[in-house]
Amino acid sequence: MTISDQKLDFAVATAPISVIVADDHAMISECICNFLEGRIKGTVTPQSTFQGALDAASATHCDVILLDMVMPGMDGVTSIERFVTTFPDTKVVIFSSMTDQSLVVKAIKVGARGFIPKDMPLTALIPALNLILSGEIFFPSSFFKSAAFEKLSATTSTAVLTPSEIEMLEMVLVGASNKEIGHRIGQSENNVKMLMRKTFLKLGANNRTHAVHIAQSNGWI
């Protein structure tokens, strides 16, 4: 993963959480673990095999696992389904450089909570995890603009930013007021305020500027 030129120190969640980073590439695993350790309350545990990830999740509660698709012991979607079934309270996230969108679709259908590509900027990892921890499913912008996402959306609840929320943040970016946004999307000014708060919660954002930063980091606006 790459680090953005802008340093964004947005914390993940407010309560202690446990994260497993399951990846057999030592440099990538160390990079992710070091990054998260300074930004979450809780623990970050590296594992280099699928069995190691299973053992670690068995030993202690795990809130989120970043699961590489290509490492010792992994058997594609079968392994994802096994992890989801064994640890239903753990949010399983595909963490991979692979671009097989059909595999992502299958993984979501068996319970994965998103797809984080390894080339995504590290700063975008924070809002992605916030979104996943809030109960949403995360995809990079390149995926949910694809035919595979359209197919998945037709059969699965994939709660990412809605077109209205994206349009709202695009208007925030150019300095529009809540009244102007409401006129554009057909909502009252009070409804816009409520929609804005809902969007902040989705993204784990503190304010309008923070929300725009997160949306830009993920390529949504």
Summary of the structure (lengths in Angstrom):
residues: 221
radius of gyration: 17.6
end to end distance: 21.0
largest distance: 54.6
contacts: 692
relative contact order: 0.13
helix: 49%
strand: 13%
